[in-house]
């Protein structure tokens, strides 16, 4: 190993383990990676946003593109809004189970 700014011994000590990154302002070794709790928390946030956007896009596609929200037949309108409320209930139930 070539001698660096702090000498060869310190470089060997710092880079001995591949999972460590040198922190030169304190000359300590910081472990690389995230805490598992933080990872689970961010995964909850991302799943919440993703499922909410998926539900919203499905409702908007069915309601506006397929014209189920303002169809000439009243039965289609009633069925669309009934399915919308039921699916929103399932989405809220899913959110509750994730975040409790």
N, C-alpha and C positions, 0 to 999 in steps of 0.2 A: 504494500500500500504506500502510495506516495505521501510524503509529509504535507499536511495542509496548514491552515492558518494557526491551528492550536497544537500541532505536533502529531506525529504518527500514532502515539499511544492513545490519545484522546479520540482520534478518528476510528481506530480499531475498536475502542470501547463503545462509541456511539453507534457505529454501523455494524456491530456484531450481530444484532438481531434485525431481521428485515422488516419487522412490524413497528419499529421505532423510528421516529423522525427527530432529528436534533433540534433543540430549542436553544439557539446560541446566545440569546440575551440573558439567560440565567445559567447556561451551561448545564442544563438538565435534559433528561430524555422524556419526551412526551409520547404517550402511546397513541398510535394512529387508529382511527375508527370512531364509531359512535357508541354511546351507551345504549344497551338494548331497550331500556325504557323509553328513551327519546325516539328510537326507531319505531317502536310500537305506536307511540303517540303521533308521529308524523304519518304513519300508515293509516291510522284512524282518520286523520284530517283529510288525507288524499282520497280515501274510500268514501268519506262523507261527501266531498265535493264531486267526485266522479259519479256516484250513484244519483246524486241530486241533479246533475247536468244530464245524465242519461234519461232519468224520468222526465225532466223538462223537455228534452228534445223529442222523446216519444210522444208526449202529450201534444206538443206543438205540431208535430208531423201529422198525427191523427186528426187533430182538430182543425188545422188550417189547410194543410196540403190535401188531405182526403175529405175536407169539408164536412166533418162530422160535428163540429161545434155549431154550425149554422146551416144545417141541411134542411131541405124543404119538408122532409118527413119528421114529425115530432118524435117518433119512436127512436130514431137514430140519435137525436139530441139527448133524450132521456138516458139512453144506454151509454152514450159517451160520457156524460157527466157523472153517471153512477159509477162507471169503471174508473173515472178520474178520481173520485172521492175514495173509492176502495183502495186503489193503488197508492194514493197519498197516505192513507192509513197504514198500509204495509210499509211504506218508506219511513214514516215516522216511527213505527214499531221497530224497524231495523236500526234506525238512529238511536233509539232508546236502548236497545240491547247492546249496541257497540259502546255507547258512552256511559253506561252505568258502572 
